[in-house]
Amino acid sequence: MRYIKDYTIKDVQDVYDGPGGLLWEAVMGEQIHSGGPETTDFLAQKVGLKKDMLILDICSALGAPARHLVKKYGVKIVGIDAAKTMYEKAVERTKKAGLEDKIEYVLGNALDIPYHKEEFDVVWGQEAWCYVTDKNRLILEAYRVLKPDGKIAFTDWIITGEITQQELDPLYDSMSFPYMETFDGYQELLKKNGFKVLEALDQTEEYAKCFDQYYDKVHVELKPAILKDFGQDLFDFASNLVTIWRKAAHEHKVGRGLFIGQKM
Ligand SMILES: C[S@@+](CC[C@H](N)C(=O)[O-])C[C@H]1O[C@@H](n2cnc3c(N)ncnc32)[C@H](O)[C@@H]1O
């Protein structure tokens, strides 16, 4: 039986509309995922992004990956995110970058995508679907909005090894995750919902190294700023978070998966 916690979209909005969003940006960068622009390029190359393709970025946050992809690959993007602050900042930063004719943002839930079927060439996601309460429905929604033969390309925080409920508890609580998929679980979800799995990569080693960097950043470089801007409680929270996730990643209990699927 999968262990599921009572975290919903409301908790996610509280995190990203509150100081959590700013804290994550400080630690991970404007592209709020482990590895930054390099991992975005890796995913783009794996899925084969081409000029003028229309991409749906599910959980687009500050829109930094979207702006990167538009500039580098000439694609057009729709980004959907449930946190109003992330949505507003994405719109503002995209306008400032002069890319508003190439990227559109929608404030909404990934589980109810406000687009008709078969509109997108690629559905895209980076390290966010771990927040989503029903990943089966998420994959079904992705399938619905993809054109025939369209592709899904995403990375996510996943369970990569044996881990107990007691070990998962503090990890999920620190992130407000309802649950994480497993490496095999995501592949099964893709197949079950009509995708052919083209690629599945366990990127946990790289992910664990990113946590080494985040650990150092929080405890050295960013410590004075976090204490000054967010206070002791948030520093303690961030310190605990990077400590427990780093340990679990090095033990290969949690990590990052990359998945590419094609709509059949
Ligand atoms: C780690 S950030 C995503 C980072 C982004 N993909 C990037 O690489 O910069 C997680 C984002 O997922 C969004 N999110 C989580 N659950 C969501 C849902 N059910 N629907 C829409 N957005 C959601 C949050 O609001 C937050 O902005």
The ligand as a MOL file (V3000), in Angstrom:
LIG
                    3D

  0  0  0     0  0            999 V3000
M  V30 BEGIN CTAB
M  V30 COUNTS 27 29 0 0 0
M  V30 BEGIN ATOM
M  V30 1 C 9.6730 23.1350 -7.5140 0
M  V30 2 S 8.5480 24.2620 -8.2130 0 CHG=1
M  V30 3 C 8.6040 23.9020 -9.9230 0
M  V30 4 C 9.7670 24.3110 -10.6130 0
M  V30 5 C 9.6670 24.5510 -12.0840 0
M  V30 6 N 9.1960 23.3990 -12.8100 0
M  V30 7 C 11.0750 24.8910 -12.4710 0
M  V30 8 O 11.7710 23.9770 -12.9160 0
M  V30 9 O 11.4540 26.0600 -12.3000 0 CHG=-1
M  V30 10 C 6.9950 23.5410 -7.8900 0
M  V30 11 C 5.8360 24.3140 -8.5350 0
M  V30 12 O 4.7610 23.4130 -8.7170 0
M  V30 13 C 3.5570 24.1190 -8.5260 0
M  V30 14 N 2.4880 23.1450 -8.2890 0
M  V30 15 C 2.4760 22.1470 -7.3800 0
M  V30 16 N 1.3330 21.4310 -7.4680 0
M  V30 17 C 0.6210 21.9760 -8.4800 0
M  V30 18 C -0.6230 21.6610 -9.0790 0
M  V30 19 N -1.3990 20.6500 -8.6410 0
M  V30 20 N -1.0440 22.4160 -10.1240 0
M  V30 21 C -0.2830 23.4380 -10.5740 0
M  V30 22 N 0.9040 23.7970 -10.0350 0
M  V30 23 C 1.3490 23.0720 -8.9970 0
M  V30 24 C 3.8800 25.0300 -7.3500 0
M  V30 25 O 2.9870 26.0960 -7.2530 0
M  V30 26 C 5.3190 25.4570 -7.6680 0
M  V30 27 O 5.3720 26.6630 -8.3640 0
M  V30 END ATOM
M  V30 BEGIN BOND
M  V30 1 1 1 2
M  V30 2 1 2 3
M  V30 3 1 2 10
M  V30 4 1 3 4
M  V30 5 1 4 5
M  V30 6 1 5 6
M  V30 7 1 5 7
M  V30 8 2 7 8
M  V30 9 1 7 9
M  V30 10 1 10 11
M  V30 11 1 11 12
M  V30 12 1 11 26
M  V30 13 1 12 13
M  V30 14 1 13 14
M  V30 15 1 13 24
M  V30 16 1 14 15
M  V30 17 1 14 23
M  V30 18 2 15 16
M  V30 19 1 16 17
M  V30 20 1 17 18
M  V30 21 2 17 23
M  V30 22 1 18 19
M  V30 23 2 18 20
M  V30 24 1 20 21
M  V30 25 2 21 22
M  V30 26 1 22 23
M  V30 27 1 24 25
M  V30 28 1 24 26
M  V30 29 1 26 27
M  V30 END BOND
M  V30 END CTAB
M  END
